């Protein structure tokens, strides 16, 4: 897995990556009550706001971690947003994307670097 400074995780799976938010982010947000995901087929650019989430504390946006195309979204978290709080790094992934340049993953943090960021 790789991590961003925006508390997203990316897990390669074949020629796509699965993207979600970290446990740290889920804990900071509090109980989620709403998730809006991008449409499949959407071309996104790194840093572009593509997901809207609302918790009992605040509304936030999740940005695209890298350039690419959305290939799949996780309808389960739209139907039951609290799943993100329960299992943010597995069942509660947000979307899958095909990266425009897979080598960009090399510039992201590994687990040790991410743990150092949040400590």
Phi and psi restraints in degrees (range 20) as a CNS / XPLOR table:
assign (resid 1 and name C) (resid 2 and name N)
       (resid 2 and name CA) (resid 2 and name C) 1.0 -122.5 20.0 2
assign (resid 2 and name N) (resid 2 and name CA)
       (resid 2 and name C) (resid 3 and name N) 1.0 160.6 20.0 2
assign (resid 2 and name C) (resid 3 and name N)
       (resid 3 and name CA) (resid 3 and name C) 1.0 -134.5 20.0 2
assign (resid 3 and name N) (resid 3 and name CA)
       (resid 3 and name C) (resid 4 and name N) 1.0 153.0 20.0 2
assign (resid 3 and name C) (resid 4 and name N)
       (resid 4 and name CA) (resid 4 and name C) 1.0 -110.8 20.0 2
assign (resid 4 and name N) (resid 4 and name CA)
       (resid 4 and name C) (resid 5 and name N) 1.0 164.0 20.0 2
assign (resid 4 and name C) (resid 5 and name N)
       (resid 5 and name CA) (resid 5 and name C) 1.0 -68.0 20.0 2
assign (resid 5 and name N) (resid 5 and name CA)
       (resid 5 and name C) (resid 6 and name N) 1.0 -14.8 20.0 2
assign (resid 5 and name C) (resid 6 and name N)
       (resid 6 and name CA) (resid 6 and name C) 1.0 -89.4 20.0 2
assign (resid 6 and name N) (resid 6 and name CA)
       (resid 6 and name C) (resid 7 and name N) 1.0 13.0 20.0 2
assign (resid 6 and name C) (resid 7 and name N)
       (resid 7 and name CA) (resid 7 and name C) 1.0 67.3 20.0 2
assign (resid 7 and name N) (resid 7 and name CA)
       (resid 7 and name C) (resid 8 and name N) 1.0 37.7 20.0 2
assign (resid 7 and name C) (resid 8 and name N)
       (resid 8 and name CA) (resid 8 and name C) 1.0 -106.0 20.0 2
assign (resid 8 and name N) (resid 8 and name CA)
       (resid 8 and name C) (resid 9 and name N) 1.0 150.7 20.0 2
assign (resid 8 and name C) (resid 9 and name N)
       (resid 9 and name CA) (resid 9 and name C) 1.0 -114.9 20.0 2
assign (resid 9 and name N) (resid 9 and name CA)
       (resid 9 and name C) (resid 10 and name N) 1.0 149.4 20.0 2
assign (resid 9 and name C) (resid 10 and name N)
       (resid 10 and name CA) (resid 10 and name C) 1.0 -130.1 20.0 2
assign (resid 10 and name N) (resid 10 and name CA)
       (resid 10 and name C) (resid 11 and name N) 1.0 129.5 20.0 2
assign (resid 10 and name C) (resid 11 and name N)
       (resid 11 and name CA) (resid 11 and name C) 1.0 -124.8 20.0 2
assign (resid 11 and name N) (resid 11 and name CA)
       (resid 11 and name C) (resid 12 and name N) 1.0 115.8 20.0 2
assign (resid 11 and name C) (resid 12 and name N)
       (resid 12 and name CA) (resid 12 and name C) 1.0 -63.9 20.0 2
assign (resid 12 and name N) (resid 12 and name CA)
       (resid 12 and name C) (resid 13 and name N) 1.0 139.3 20.0 2
assign (resid 12 and name C) (resid 13 and name N)
       (resid 13 and name CA) (resid 13 and name C) 1.0 -145.3 20.0 2
assign (resid 13 and name N) (resid 13 and name CA)
       (resid 13 and name C) (resid 14 and name N) 1.0 95.2 20.0 2
assign (resid 13 and name C) (resid 14 and name N)
       (resid 14 and name CA) (resid 14 and name C) 1.0 66.6 20.0 2
assign (resid 14 and name N) (resid 14 and name CA)
       (resid 14 and name C) (resid 15 and name N) 1.0 -128.0 20.0 2
assign (resid 14 and name C) (resid 15 and name N)
       (resid 15 and name CA) (resid 15 and name C) 1.0 -96.7 20.0 2
assign (resid 15 and name N) (resid 15 and name CA)
       (resid 15 and name C) (resid 16 and name N) 1.0 13.5 20.0 2
assign (resid 15 and name C) (resid 16 and name N)
       (resid 16 and name CA) (resid 16 and name C) 1.0 -124.3 20.0 2
assign (resid 16 and name N) (resid 16 and name CA)
       (resid 16 and name C) (resid 17 and name N) 1.0 168.2 20.0 2
assign (resid 16 and name C) (resid 17 and name N)
       (resid 17 and name CA) (resid 17 and name C) 1.0 -122.4 20.0 2
assign (resid 17 and name N) (resid 17 and name CA)
       (resid 17 and name C) (resid 18 and name N) 1.0 143.4 20.0 2
assign (resid 17 and name C) (resid 18 and name N)
       (resid 18 and name CA) (resid 18 and name C) 1.0 -93.0 20.0 2
assign (resid 18 and name N) (resid 18 and name CA)
       (resid 18 and name C) (resid 19 and name N) 1.0 136.6 20.0 2
assign (resid 18 and name C) (resid 19 and name N)
       (resid 19 and name CA) (resid 19 and name C) 1.0 -125.1 20.0 2
assign (resid 19 and name N) (resid 19 and name CA)
       (resid 19 and name C) (resid 20 and name N) 1.0 137.1 20.0 2
assign (resid 19 and name C) (resid 20 and name N)
       (resid 20 and name CA) (resid 20 and name C) 1.0 -151.7 20.0 2
assign (resid 20 and name N) (resid 20 and name CA)
       (resid 20 and name C) (resid 21 and name N) 1.0 -171.8 20.0 2
assign (resid 20 and name C) (resid 21 and name N)
       (resid 21 and name CA) (resid 21 and name C) 1.0 -109.2 20.0 2
assign (resid 21 and name N) (resid 21 and name CA)
       (resid 21 and name C) (resid 22 and name N) 1.0 154.7 20.0 2
assign (resid 21 and name C) (resid 22 and name N)
       (resid 22 and name CA) (resid 22 and name C) 1.0 -77.2 20.0 2
assign (resid 22 and name N) (resid 22 and name CA)
       (resid 22 and name C) (resid 23 and name N) 1.0 165.1 20.0 2
assign (resid 22 and name C) (resid 23 and name N)
       (resid 23 and name CA) (resid 23 and name C) 1.0 -58.3 20.0 2
assign (resid 23 and name N) (resid 23 and name CA)
       (resid 23 and name C) (resid 24 and name N) 1.0 -40.4 20.0 2
assign (resid 23 and name C) (resid 24 and name N)
       (resid 24 and name CA) (resid 24 and name C) 1.0 -57.1 20.0 2
assign (resid 24 and name N) (resid 24 and name CA)
       (resid 24 and name C) (resid 25 and name N) 1.0 -46.1 20.0 2
assign (resid 24 and name C) (resid 25 and name N)
       (resid 25 and name CA) (resid 25 and name C) 1.0 -65.6 20.0 2
assign (resid 25 and name N) (resid 25 and name CA)
       (resid 25 and name C) (resid 26 and name N) 1.0 -43.8 20.0 2
assign (resid 25 and name C) (resid 26 and name N)
       (resid 26 and name CA) (resid 26 and name C) 1.0 -61.6 20.0 2
assign (resid 26 and name N) (resid 26 and name CA)
       (resid 26 and name C) (resid 27 and name N) 1.0 -41.5 20.0 2
assign (resid 26 and name C) (resid 27 and name N)
       (resid 27 and name CA) (resid 27 and name C) 1.0 -65.1 20.0 2
assign (resid 27 and name N) (resid 27 and name CA)
       (resid 27 and name C) (resid 28 and name N) 1.0 -40.6 20.0 2
assign (resid 27 and name C) (resid 28 and name N)
       (resid 28 and name CA) (resid 28 and name C) 1.0 -67.1 20.0 2
assign (resid 28 and name N) (resid 28 and name CA)
       (resid 28 and name C) (resid 29 and name N) 1.0 -34.9 20.0 2
assign (resid 28 and name C) (resid 29 and name N)
       (resid 29 and name CA) (resid 29 and name C) 1.0 -73.0 20.0 2
assign (resid 29 and name N) (resid 29 and name CA)
       (resid 29 and name C) (resid 30 and name N) 1.0 -32.7 20.0 2
assign (resid 29 and name C) (resid 30 and name N)
       (resid 30 and name CA) (resid 30 and name C) 1.0 83.7 20.0 2
assign (resid 30 and name N) (resid 30 and name CA)
       (resid 30 and name C) (resid 31 and name N) 1.0 -169.4 20.0 2
assign (resid 30 and name C) (resid 31 and name N)
       (resid 31 and name CA) (resid 31 and name C) 1.0 -64.2 20.0 2
assign (resid 31 and name N) (resid 31 and name CA)
       (resid 31 and name C) (resid 32 and name N) 1.0 121.7 20.0 2
assign (resid 31 and name C) (resid 32 and name N)
       (resid 32 and name CA) (resid 32 and name C) 1.0 -79.3 20.0 2
assign (resid 32 and name N) (resid 32 and name CA)
       (resid 32 and name C) (resid 33 and name N) 1.0 141.4 20.0 2
assign (resid 32 and name C) (resid 33 and name N)
       (resid 33 and name CA) (resid 33 and name C) 1.0 -122.2 20.0 2
assign (resid 33 and name N) (resid 33 and name CA)
       (resid 33 and name C) (resid 34 and name N) 1.0 -11.1 20.0 2
assign (resid 33 and name C) (resid 34 and name N)
       (resid 34 and name CA) (resid 34 and name C) 1.0 -156.6 20.0 2
assign (resid 34 and name N) (resid 34 and name CA)
       (resid 34 and name C) (resid 35 and name N) 1.0 136.9 20.0 2
assign (resid 34 and name C) (resid 35 and name N)
       (resid 35 and name CA) (resid 35 and name C) 1.0 -136.9 20.0 2
assign (resid 35 and name N) (resid 35 and name CA)
       (resid 35 and name C) (resid 36 and name N) 1.0 129.4 20.0 2
assign (resid 35 and name C) (resid 36 and name N)
       (resid 36 and name CA) (resid 36 and name C) 1.0 -120.2 20.0 2
assign (resid 36 and name N) (resid 36 and name CA)
       (resid 36 and name C) (resid 37 and name N) 1.0 121.1 20.0 2
assign (resid 36 and name C) (resid 37 and name N)
       (resid 37 and name CA) (resid 37 and name C) 1.0 -103.5 20.0 2
assign (resid 37 and name N) (resid 37 and name CA)
       (resid 37 and name C) (resid 38 and name N) 1.0 159.1 20.0 2
assign (resid 37 and name C) (resid 38 and name N)
       (resid 38 and name CA) (resid 38 and name C) 1.0 -72.1 20.0 2
assign (resid 38 and name N) (resid 38 and name CA)
       (resid 38 and name C) (resid 39 and name N) 1.0 165.0 20.0 2
assign (resid 38 and name C) (resid 39 and name N)
       (resid 39 and name CA) (resid 39 and name C) 1.0 -79.4 20.0 2
assign (resid 39 and name N) (resid 39 and name CA)
       (resid 39 and name C) (resid 40 and name N) 1.0 143.9 20.0 2
assign (resid 39 and name C) (resid 40 and name N)
       (resid 40 and name CA) (resid 40 and name C) 1.0 -60.9 20.0 2
assign (resid 40 and name N) (resid 40 and name CA)
       (resid 40 and name C) (resid 41 and name N) 1.0 137.8 20.0 2
assign (resid 40 and name C) (resid 41 and name N)
       (resid 41 and name CA) (resid 41 and name C) 1.0 95.6 20.0 2
assign (resid 41 and name N) (resid 41 and name CA)
       (resid 41 and name C) (resid 42 and name N) 1.0 -9.0 20.0 2
assign (resid 41 and name C) (resid 42 and name N)
       (resid 42 and name CA) (resid 42 and name C) 1.0 -68.8 20.0 2
assign (resid 42 and name N) (resid 42 and name CA)
       (resid 42 and name C) (resid 43 and name N) 1.0 129.6 20.0 2
assign (resid 42 and name C) (resid 43 and name N)
       (resid 43 and name CA) (resid 43 and name C) 1.0 -85.4 20.0 2
assign (resid 43 and name N) (resid 43 and name CA)
       (resid 43 and name C) (resid 44 and name N) 1.0 128.7 20.0 2
assign (resid 43 and name C) (resid 44 and name N)
       (resid 44 and name CA) (resid 44 and name C) 1.0 -124.2 20.0 2
assign (resid 44 and name N) (resid 44 and name CA)
       (resid 44 and name C) (resid 45 and name N) 1.0 153.7 20.0 2
assign (resid 44 and name C) (resid 45 and name N)
       (resid 45 and name CA) (resid 45 and name C) 1.0 -115.1 20.0 2
assign (resid 45 and name N) (resid 45 and name CA)
       (resid 45 and name C) (resid 46 and name N) 1.0 146.0 20.0 2
assign (resid 45 and name C) (resid 46 and name N)
       (resid 46 and name CA) (resid 46 and name C) 1.0 -50.2 20.0 2
assign (resid 46 and name N) (resid 46 and name CA)
       (resid 46 and name C) (resid 47 and name N) 1.0 130.9 20.0 2
assign (resid 46 and name C) (resid 47 and name N)
       (resid 47 and name CA) (resid 47 and name C) 1.0 90.3 20.0 2
assign (resid 47 and name N) (resid 47 and name CA)
       (resid 47 and name C) (resid 48 and name N) 1.0 -10.5 20.0 2
assign (resid 47 and name C) (resid 48 and name N)
       (resid 48 and name CA) (resid 48 and name C) 1.0 -73.4 20.0 2
assign (resid 48 and name N) (resid 48 and name CA)
       (resid 48 and name C) (resid 49 and name N) 1.0 134.8 20.0 2
assign (resid 48 and name C) (resid 49 and name N)
       (resid 49 and name CA) (resid 49 and name C) 1.0 -72.8 20.0 2
assign (resid 49 and name N) (resid 49 and name CA)
       (resid 49 and name C) (resid 50 and name N) 1.0 120.6 20.0 2
assign (resid 49 and name C) (resid 50 and name N)
       (resid 50 and name CA) (resid 50 and name C) 1.0 -128.5 20.0 2
assign (resid 50 and name N) (resid 50 and name CA)
       (resid 50 and name C) (resid 51 and name N) 1.0 -13.9 20.0 2
assign (resid 50 and name C) (resid 51 and name N)
       (resid 51 and name CA) (resid 51 and name C) 1.0 -129.1 20.0 2
assign (resid 51 and name N) (resid 51 and name CA)
       (resid 51 and name C) (resid 52 and name N) 1.0 137.0 20.0 2
assign (resid 51 and name C) (resid 52 and name N)
       (resid 52 and name CA) (resid 52 and name C) 1.0 -110.7 20.0 2
assign (resid 52 and name N) (resid 52 and name CA)
       (resid 52 and name C) (resid 53 and name N) 1.0 128.9 20.0 2
assign (resid 52 and name C) (resid 53 and name N)
       (resid 53 and name CA) (resid 53 and name C) 1.0 -128.7 20.0 2
assign (resid 53 and name N) (resid 53 and name CA)
       (resid 53 and name C) (resid 54 and name N) 1.0 144.8 20.0 2
assign (resid 53 and name C) (resid 54 and name N)
       (resid 54 and name CA) (resid 54 and name C) 1.0 -128.3 20.0 2
assign (resid 54 and name N) (resid 54 and name CA)
       (resid 54 and name C) (resid 55 and name N) 1.0 136.1 20.0 2
assign (resid 54 and name C) (resid 55 and name N)
       (resid 55 and name CA) (resid 55 and name C) 1.0 -120.0 20.0 2
assign (resid 55 and name N) (resid 55 and name CA)
       (resid 55 and name C) (resid 56 and name N) 1.0 178.7 20.0 2
assign (resid 55 and name C) (resid 56 and name N)
       (resid 56 and name CA) (resid 56 and name C) 1.0 -66.1 20.0 2
assign (resid 56 and name N) (resid 56 and name CA)
       (resid 56 and name C) (resid 57 and name N) 1.0 -17.9 20.0 2
assign (resid 56 and name C) (resid 57 and name N)
       (resid 57 and name CA) (resid 57 and name C) 1.0 -92.5 20.0 2
assign (resid 57 and name N) (resid 57 and name CA)
       (resid 57 and name C) (resid 58 and name N) 1.0 -41.9 20.0 2
assign (resid 57 and name C) (resid 58 and name N)
       (resid 58 and name CA) (resid 58 and name C) 1.0 -167.8 20.0 2
assign (resid 58 and name N) (resid 58 and name CA)
       (resid 58 and name C) (resid 59 and name N) 1.0 169.3 20.0 2
assign (resid 58 and name C) (resid 59 and name N)
       (resid 59 and name CA) (resid 59 and name C) 1.0 -102.1 20.0 2
assign (resid 59 and name N) (resid 59 and name CA)
       (resid 59 and name C) (resid 60 and name N) 1.0 143.3 20.0 2
assign (resid 59 and name C) (resid 60 and name N)
       (resid 60 and name CA) (resid 60 and name C) 1.0 -141.9 20.0 2
assign (resid 60 and name N) (resid 60 and name CA)
       (resid 60 and name C) (resid 61 and name N) 1.0 163.7 20.0 2
assign (resid 60 and name C) (resid 61 and name N)
       (resid 61 and name CA) (resid 61 and name C) 1.0 -117.9 20.0 2
assign (resid 61 and name N) (resid 61 and name CA)
       (resid 61 and name C) (resid 62 and name N) 1.0 148.7 20.0 2
assign (resid 61 and name C) (resid 62 and name N)
       (resid 62 and name CA) (resid 62 and name C) 1.0 -111.3 20.0 2
assign (resid 62 and name N) (resid 62 and name CA)
       (resid 62 and name C) (resid 63 and name N) 1.0 134.4 20.0 2
assign (resid 62 and name C) (resid 63 and name N)
       (resid 63 and name CA) (resid 63 and name C) 1.0 -100.6 20.0 2
assign (resid 63 and name N) (resid 63 and name CA)
       (resid 63 and name C) (resid 64 and name N) 1.0 158.6 20.0 2
assign (resid 63 and name C) (resid 64 and name N)
       (resid 64 and name CA) (resid 64 and name C) 1.0 -65.8 20.0 2
assign (resid 64 and name N) (resid 64 and name CA)
       (resid 64 and name C) (resid 65 and name N) 1.0 127.5 20.0 2
assign (resid 64 and name C) (resid 65 and name N)
       (resid 65 and name CA) (resid 65 and name C) 1.0 -72.5 20.0 2
assign (resid 65 and name N) (resid 65 and name CA)
       (resid 65 and name C) (resid 66 and name N) 1.0 -28.0 20.0 2
assign (resid 65 and name C) (resid 66 and name N)
       (resid 66 and name CA) (resid 66 and name C) 1.0 -151.7 20.0 2
assign (resid 66 and name N) (resid 66 and name CA)
       (resid 66 and name C) (resid 67 and name N) 1.0 170.7 20.0 2
assign (resid 66 and name C) (resid 67 and name N)
       (resid 67 and name CA) (resid 67 and name C) 1.0 -74.2 20.0 2
assign (resid 67 and name N) (resid 67 and name CA)
       (resid 67 and name C) (resid 68 and name N) 1.0 140.5 20.0 2
assign (resid 67 and name C) (resid 68 and name N)
       (resid 68 and name CA) (resid 68 and name C) 1.0 169.4 20.0 2
assign (resid 68 and name N) (resid 68 and name CA)
       (resid 68 and name C) (resid 69 and name N) 1.0 -163.7 20.0 2
assign (resid 68 and name C) (resid 69 and name N)
       (resid 69 and name CA) (resid 69 and name C) 1.0 -124.2 20.0 2
assign (resid 69 and name N) (resid 69 and name CA)
       (resid 69 and name C) (resid 70 and name N) 1.0 133.6 20.0 2
assign (resid 69 and name C) (resid 70 and name N)
       (resid 70 and name CA) (resid 70 and name C) 1.0 -71.0 20.0 2
assign (resid 70 and name N) (resid 70 and name CA)
       (resid 70 and name C) (resid 71 and name N) 1.0 124.6 20.0 2
assign (resid 70 and name C) (resid 71 and name N)
       (resid 71 and name CA) (resid 71 and name C) 1.0 -108.3 20.0 2
assign (resid 71 and name N) (resid 71 and name CA)
       (resid 71 and name C) (resid 72 and name N) 1.0 -19.6 20.0 2
assign (resid 71 and name C) (resid 72 and name N)
       (resid 72 and name CA) (resid 72 and name C) 1.0 -162.7 20.0 2
assign (resid 72 and name N) (resid 72 and name CA)
       (resid 72 and name C) (resid 73 and name N) 1.0 147.7 20.0 2
assign (resid 72 and name C) (resid 73 and name N)
       (resid 73 and name CA) (resid 73 and name C) 1.0 -125.4 20.0 2
assign (resid 73 and name N) (resid 73 and name CA)
       (resid 73 and name C) (resid 74 and name N) 1.0 158.5 20.0 2
assign (resid 73 and name C) (resid 74 and name N)
       (resid 74 and name CA) (resid 74 and name C) 1.0 -98.0 20.0 2
assign (resid 74 and name N) (resid 74 and name CA)
       (resid 74 and name C) (resid 75 and name N) 1.0 92.7 20.0 2
assign (resid 74 and name C) (resid 75 and name N)
       (resid 75 and name CA) (resid 75 and name C) 1.0 -60.6 20.0 2
assign (resid 75 and name N) (resid 75 and name CA)
       (resid 75 and name C) (resid 76 and name N) 1.0 -26.2 20.0 2
assign (resid 75 and name C) (resid 76 and name N)
       (resid 76 and name CA) (resid 76 and name C) 1.0 -58.6 20.0 2
assign (resid 76 and name N) (resid 76 and name CA)
       (resid 76 and name C) (resid 77 and name N) 1.0 -36.4 20.0 2
assign (resid 76 and name C) (resid 77 and name N)
       (resid 77 and name CA) (resid 77 and name C) 1.0 -80.3 20.0 2
assign (resid 77 and name N) (resid 77 and name CA)
       (resid 77 and name C) (resid 78 and name N) 1.0 -19.5 20.0 2
assign (resid 77 and name C) (resid 78 and name N)
       (resid 78 and name CA) (resid 78 and name C) 1.0 -72.0 20.0 2
assign (resid 78 and name N) (resid 78 and name CA)
       (resid 78 and name C) (resid 79 and name N) 1.0 -43.4 20.0 2
assign (resid 78 and name C) (resid 79 and name N)
       (resid 79 and name CA) (resid 79 and name C) 1.0 -71.8 20.0 2
assign (resid 79 and name N) (resid 79 and name CA)
       (resid 79 and name C) (resid 80 and name N) 1.0 -32.5 20.0 2
assign (resid 79 and name C) (resid 80 and name N)
       (resid 80 and name CA) (resid 80 and name C) 1.0 -140.8 20.0 2
assign (resid 80 and name N) (resid 80 and name CA)
       (resid 80 and name C) (resid 81 and name N) 1.0 79.5 20.0 2
assign (resid 80 and name C) (resid 81 and name N)
       (resid 81 and name CA) (resid 81 and name C) 1.0 -56.1 20.0 2
assign (resid 81 and name N) (resid 81 and name CA)
       (resid 81 and name C) (resid 82 and name N) 1.0 -28.6 20.0 2
assign (resid 81 and name C) (resid 82 and name N)
       (resid 82 and name CA) (resid 82 and name C) 1.0 -66.0 20.0 2
assign (resid 82 and name N) (resid 82 and name CA)
       (resid 82 and name C) (resid 83 and name N) 1.0 -14.4 20.0 2
assign (resid 82 and name C) (resid 83 and name N)
       (resid 83 and name CA) (resid 83 and name C) 1.0 -57.5 20.0 2
assign (resid 83 and name N) (resid 83 and name CA)
       (resid 83 and name C) (resid 84 and name N) 1.0 -32.6 20.0 2
assign (resid 83 and name C) (resid 84 and name N)
       (resid 84 and name CA) (resid 84 and name C) 1.0 -62.4 20.0 2
assign (resid 84 and name N) (resid 84 and name CA)
       (resid 84 and name C) (resid 85 and name N) 1.0 -38.0 20.0 2
assign (resid 84 and name C) (resid 85 and name N)
       (resid 85 and name CA) (resid 85 and name C) 1.0 -71.4 20.0 2
assign (resid 85 and name N) (resid 85 and name CA)
       (resid 85 and name C) (resid 86 and name N) 1.0 -32.3 20.0 2
assign (resid 85 and name C) (resid 86 and name N)
       (resid 86 and name CA) (resid 86 and name C) 1.0 -80.0 20.0 2
assign (resid 86 and name N) (resid 86 and name CA)
       (resid 86 and name C) (resid 87 and name N) 1.0 -36.1 20.0 2
assign (resid 86 and name C) (resid 87 and name N)
       (resid 87 and name CA) (resid 87 and name C) 1.0 -150.7 20.0 2
assign (resid 87 and name N) (resid 87 and name CA)
       (resid 87 and name C) (resid 88 and name N) 1.0 62.9 20.0 2
assign (resid 87 and name C) (resid 88 and name N)
       (resid 88 and name CA) (resid 88 and name C) 1.0 -66.8 20.0 2
assign (resid 88 and name N) (resid 88 and name CA)
       (resid 88 and name C) (resid 89 and name N) 1.0 -23.4 20.0 2
assign (resid 88 and name C) (resid 89 and name N)
       (resid 89 and name CA) (resid 89 and name C) 1.0 -104.9 20.0 2
assign (resid 89 and name N) (resid 89 and name CA)
       (resid 89 and name C) (resid 90 and name N) 1.0 15.6 20.0 2
assign (resid 89 and name C) (resid 90 and name N)
       (resid 90 and name CA) (resid 90 and name C) 1.0 -143.9 20.0 2
assign (resid 90 and name N) (resid 90 and name CA)
       (resid 90 and name C) (resid 91 and name N) 1.0 -90.2 20.0 2
assign (resid 90 and name C) (resid 91 and name N)
       (resid 91 and name CA) (resid 91 and name C) 1.0 -63.0 20.0 2
assign (resid 91 and name N) (resid 91 and name CA)
       (resid 91 and name C) (resid 92 and name N) 1.0 -26.8 20.0 2
assign (resid 91 and name C) (resid 92 and name N)
       (resid 92 and name CA) (resid 92 and name C) 1.0 -98.6 20.0 2
assign (resid 92 and name N) (resid 92 and name CA)
       (resid 92 and name C) (resid 93 and name N) 1.0 39.0 20.0 2
assign (resid 92 and name C) (resid 93 and name N)
       (resid 93 and name CA) (resid 93 and name C) 1.0 -63.2 20.0 2
assign (resid 93 and name N) (resid 93 and name CA)
       (resid 93 and name C) (resid 94 and name N) 1.0 156.5 20.0 2
assign (resid 93 and name C) (resid 94 and name N)
       (resid 94 and name CA) (resid 94 and name C) 1.0 -95.4 20.0 2
assign (resid 94 and name N) (resid 94 and name CA)
       (resid 94 and name C) (resid 95 and name N) 1.0 -52.4 20.0 2
assign (resid 94 and name C) (resid 95 and name N)
       (resid 95 and name CA) (resid 95 and name C) 1.0 -155.7 20.0 2
assign (resid 95 and name N) (resid 95 and name CA)
       (resid 95 and name C) (resid 96 and name N) 1.0 166.0 20.0 2
assign (resid 95 and name C) (resid 96 and name N)
       (resid 96 and name CA) (resid 96 and name C) 1.0 -115.2 20.0 2
assign (resid 96 and name N) (resid 96 and name CA)
       (resid 96 and name C) (resid 97 and name N) 1.0 144.8 20.0 2
assign (resid 96 and name C) (resid 97 and name N)
       (resid 97 and name CA) (resid 97 and name C) 1.0 -141.5 20.0 2
assign (resid 97 and name N) (resid 97 and name CA)
       (resid 97 and name C) (resid 98 and name N) 1.0 146.6 20.0 2
assign (resid 97 and name C) (resid 98 and name N)
       (resid 98 and name CA) (resid 98 and name C) 1.0 -92.7 20.0 2
assign (resid 98 and name N) (resid 98 and name CA)
       (resid 98 and name C) (resid 99 and name N) 1.0 119.8 20.0 2
assign (resid 98 and name C) (resid 99 and name N)
       (resid 99 and name CA) (resid 99 and name C) 1.0 -75.6 20.0 2
assign (resid 99 and name N) (resid 99 and name CA)
       (resid 99 and name C) (resid 100 and name N) 1.0 140.3 20.0 2
assign (resid 99 and name C) (resid 100 and name N)
       (resid 100 and name CA) (resid 100 and name C) 1.0 -66.1 20.0 2
assign (resid 100 and name N) (resid 100 and name CA)
       (resid 100 and name C) (resid 101 and name N) 1.0 -40.2 20.0 2
assign (resid 100 and name C) (resid 101 and name N)
       (resid 101 and name CA) (resid 101 and name C) 1.0 -136.1 20.0 2
assign (resid 101 and name N) (resid 101 and name CA)
       (resid 101 and name C) (resid 102 and name N) 1.0 93.0 20.0 2
assign (resid 101 and name C) (resid 102 and name N)
       (resid 102 and name CA) (resid 102 and name C) 1.0 -55.6 20.0 2
assign (resid 102 and name N) (resid 102 and name CA)
       (resid 102 and name C) (resid 103 and name N) 1.0 -24.0 20.0 2
assign (resid 102 and name C) (resid 103 and name N)
       (resid 103 and name CA) (resid 103 and name C) 1.0 -66.9 20.0 2
assign (resid 103 and name N) (resid 103 and name CA)
       (resid 103 and name C) (resid 104 and name N) 1.0 -16.5 20.0 2
assign (resid 103 and name C) (resid 104 and name N)
       (resid 104 and name CA) (resid 104 and name C) 1.0 -62.9 20.0 2
assign (resid 104 and name N) (resid 104 and name CA)
       (resid 104 and name C) (resid 105 and name N) 1.0 -22.0 20.0 2
assign (resid 104 and name C) (resid 105 and name N)
       (resid 105 and name CA) (resid 105 and name C) 1.0 -58.9 20.0 2
assign (resid 105 and name N) (resid 105 and name CA)
       (resid 105 and name C) (resid 106 and name N) 1.0 -30.3 20.0 2
assign (resid 105 and name C) (resid 106 and name N)
       (resid 106 and name CA) (resid 106 and name C) 1.0 -62.0 20.0 2
assign (resid 106 and name N) (resid 106 and name CA)
       (resid 106 and name C) (resid 107 and name N) 1.0 -24.1 20.0 2
assign (resid 106 and name C) (resid 107 and name N)
       (resid 107 and name CA) (resid 107 and name C) 1.0 -84.6 20.0 2
assign (resid 107 and name N) (resid 107 and name CA)
       (resid 107 and name C) (resid 108 and name N) 1.0 -3.7 20.0 2
assign (resid 107 and name C) (resid 108 and name N)
       (resid 108 and name CA) (resid 108 and name C) 1.0 -89.1 20.0 2
assign (resid 108 and name N) (resid 108 and name CA)
       (resid 108 and name C) (resid 109 and name N) 1.0 165.6 20.0 2
assign (resid 108 and name C) (resid 109 and name N)
       (resid 109 and name CA) (resid 109 and name C) 1.0 -76.9 20.0 2
assign (resid 109 and name N) (resid 109 and name CA)
       (resid 109 and name C) (resid 110 and name N) 1.0 147.0 20.0 2
assign (resid 109 and name C) (resid 110 and name N)
       (resid 110 and name CA) (resid 110 and name C) 1.0 -87.5 20.0 2
assign (resid 110 and name N) (resid 110 and name CA)
       (resid 110 and name C) (resid 111 and name N) 1.0 -179.8 20.0 2
assign (resid 110 and name C) (resid 111 and name N)
       (resid 111 and name CA) (resid 111 and name C) 1.0 -60.9 20.0 2
assign (resid 111 and name N) (resid 111 and name CA)
       (resid 111 and name C) (resid 112 and name N) 1.0 -41.4 20.0 2
assign (resid 111 and name C) (resid 112 and name N)
       (resid 112 and name CA) (resid 112 and name C) 1.0 -63.2 20.0 2
assign (resid 112 and name N) (resid 112 and name CA)
       (resid 112 and name C) (resid 113 and name N) 1.0 -42.6 20.0 2
assign (resid 112 and name C) (resid 113 and name N)
       (resid 113 and name CA) (resid 113 and name C) 1.0 -65.8 20.0 2
assign (resid 113 and name N) (resid 113 and name CA)
       (resid 113 and name C) (resid 114 and name N) 1.0 -38.3 20.0 2
assign (resid 113 and name C) (resid 114 and name N)
       (resid 114 and name CA) (resid 114 and name C) 1.0 -66.5 20.0 2
assign (resid 114 and name N) (resid 114 and name CA)
       (resid 114 and name C) (resid 115 and name N) 1.0 -42.6 20.0 2
assign (resid 114 and name C) (resid 115 and name N)
       (resid 115 and name CA) (resid 115 and name C) 1.0 -61.3 20.0 2
assign (resid 115 and name N) (resid 115 and name CA)
       (resid 115 and name C) (resid 116 and name N) 1.0 -38.4 20.0 2
assign (resid 115 and name C) (resid 116 and name N)
       (resid 116 and name CA) (resid 116 and name C) 1.0 -64.7 20.0 2
assign (resid 116 and name N) (resid 116 and name CA)
       (resid 116 and name C) (resid 117 and name N) 1.0 -36.2 20.0 2
assign (resid 116 and name C) (resid 117 and name N)
       (resid 117 and name CA) (resid 117 and name C) 1.0 -63.9 20.0 2
assign (resid 117 and name N) (resid 117 and name CA)
       (resid 117 and name C) (resid 118 and name N) 1.0 -42.3 20.0 2
assign (resid 117 and name C) (resid 118 and name N)
       (resid 118 and name CA) (resid 118 and name C) 1.0 -88.3 20.0 2
assign (resid 118 and name N) (resid 118 and name CA)
       (resid 118 and name C) (resid 119 and name N) 1.0 -9.9 20.0 2
